[in-house]
Every structure is written in C-alpha cells, then in structure tokens.
Amino acid sequence: MQRCFWGVVVFLAMCTVGLADDLTPLGGEKAASPAGDIPAWIGSRSEVEAVVQSLEQETPLFFITSANVTAYSDYLSDGQKALFDAYPETYRLPVYPSHRTHIAPEWIYLGSQKNIQDARLVDDGNGLVGAWPGVPFPVPTSALEVLWNHLTHWRGISSEVQ
C-alpha cells in the first residue's frame, strides 16, 4: 500500500497545473487581510509547528469586559452578549492574536492542484467526477463548486464515517 501511495503522489506531481502564486495550495488567499486582523498564511510546516508550540505561552492581547463590550459588540454573538448581561461583574472574554496554522499533507495539496484541470460537475451539479483527494475546486466559479468543496473537504487522516 505504501508503494502505491507514493506512486500516486509522484503521478500527481507530474500532472499538476499550479494555482496562482497568491493562493495557498487549497485555494485560499496567502496574503493577510487589508486590516491585518487575519494574518498571512504561514505555509511552512516547520513554522506552523513552531507557532503551535508557542501557543501555550501566548497571552491575550486584551480582554472584553462589561466595561468595553459595546466597542466590540459587532464582533460578538448574541450568546456572548447575553453572558455579559447575565454576569457583568465576572464574565470576561480574552482576545488572542489570530494565526493561520492549518496544514494538510502534501498529497492533499497535489490532488487539489490536479483538480483545477480534472474535476468537473455533472448532472446539473448533482454529481462530481474527475476529482482527486483534496479540494475539488480550489478556485470555485459557482456556488455549486463551493458546496462540493464543503461536502468533500479533507477531514484529516483519522476521520471515521458513521
């Protein structure tokens, strides 16, 4: 099985049509958001692992409390606002820096890039053919492609179907 797996990886690497340089291997934007509240994609496994290791020592940037909750109300859910109303003296919400630490196996990246060329919808969007493991439409051009990306996204190596 291991030998077959690596054969698929080599085949995918030879057949890959790449994504634009400004996109991640799964089709997301690499750049940070203009406001800077979403950081740039890290990409490097070693850098991601270093960030993950440092998270335990990370301290909040600030706390949202009943004293400053109105300044952040646009970012809070109704449930969070209700907690501030119910417990104005004790409830506080720590706000940490955002990190983009998602990484996937290389074969998922390669399959997603191959899907640019091969994946397509059939039966008026009720079916999908030609898709390799990964994101079937890394650069979706319709709502149905976005839906299929959601329905078939990679769930990790240890997922169980029930």
N, C-alpha and C positions, 0 to 999 in steps of 0.2 A: 504494500500500500504506500509506504514512504516513497518508493521509487516512482510510482505512478504520479503521486502528488507533485514531486519536483519536475517531472516531465510536463505536467500541466503548467506549472509556473514558468518554465523555460519557453513553452509554446506561447503563452500569453505575452511574455516579454518581447518575443519576436514579432508578434502581430499587433502590438499596441499602437494606437493613434493617441497621442497625448492630449491632455487638457491644456487650456491656455495657461501661461505662466502665472497669472494672478489668481488661479484657483487651486484648491487643495486636491489631492488625489481622488477625493469623493465628490468634488464639485462645489465645495463651499468657497467663500472668498477668503484669501490668505490675509488680506490687509485688516488692520484694526478699523473699527467704526470711526467715522469722522469725529465724533465727540470723544473718542478714546475710552468709552465705557466697556466696549468689547475689545479685548486685546488682539493683536495679530496672532495668526496660527503659528504654533511652535514648530511642529513637523518632525523635528529630530527626536528619535526615541530616547537618546541619552539626555537631552534637555528636558523632555517631558518627565522622565524618571527623576531627574534632579528636582524639578518643581514639585512633583508628588511627594518626594522625601521631605521637602521643606514645609509642606502644608501644616504639619502637626505643630510647628513652632510659629506659624503665622498668627498675627494679632489683628483684630478688627481695625478697619480704617476709622470707623466711628460707630456710635450706637443710635438707633432711632428710639426715642422715648416719647412719652405723652407730651413732653415739653416741645419737641420739634417735629412731631408726627405730621402736622399739616404741610410742612415743607416737602415731605416725601409721599404724600397721600396718592399722588398719581401713579406711584410705583407699587403700591400695596394692594393686596386683595381685600375684599370685603371682610373675610375672616380675620385677617391680620388687624384691620382697623377695629373690628369688634373686640379683639383681645386688648387693644389699647384702651378702649372704652370700659371694658369689664375690670381691668387691672391697671389703672392709670399710675399707681404708685410703684408697682413691681415689674410690670412687663416691659422688656426692652428687647430690641432686635439688633444683633450685631451685623454689621455690613463689612464683608471681606472683599479683597481685590478679586477680580474675575480672572480666570485662567482658562485657556483653551488646551486642555490636556488630552483630548481624545486622540488615540492612535488605533490603527487597525493593522492586521497582518499584511505583509506585502502582497500576498495573493489576492486579497480583497481590493487593494489599490489597482493591481494589474487587471483584475476582472472588470472593475468599474471603468477603467480606461478603454478596455476592449469593447465594452458595451456601447460606447459612443458610436462605434461602427456597426455593431451587430444587433443590439436589442431593438425590438420594434413591437408596437401594439398591433393586435389582430382582433377580429370580431367586434369592430366598433369600440375598441378599448376594453373589452371584456376578457382579453387574454394577452399574454406576453410571450414572445418567442425570441430565441437567439440571445438570451441574457446569460452572462457568466456570473458566478458568485460575486457579489458586491452591489453597488448601486446601479440599477438597470439604466437609469437616465441621469447621469451626473450633471448634465446641463439640460434640465427639462424645458420643453417648449409648450407644454399644455398642462392643464390641471390633472388630466388622467395620468400623465407621466409622473407628476408629483405624488399622486395617490399610489401608483405602483411602487415608487421609491419607498413610500411609507410601509406599504404592505409587505414588501420583500426585503426590508433593510437587514443588514447583518446584526445579529443579536449576540454575538460572542461565540466562543468555541464551546462553552459548556451549556448551551441552551437546551431545554427539554420541551418537547411538544406534548401537550396534554389533550 
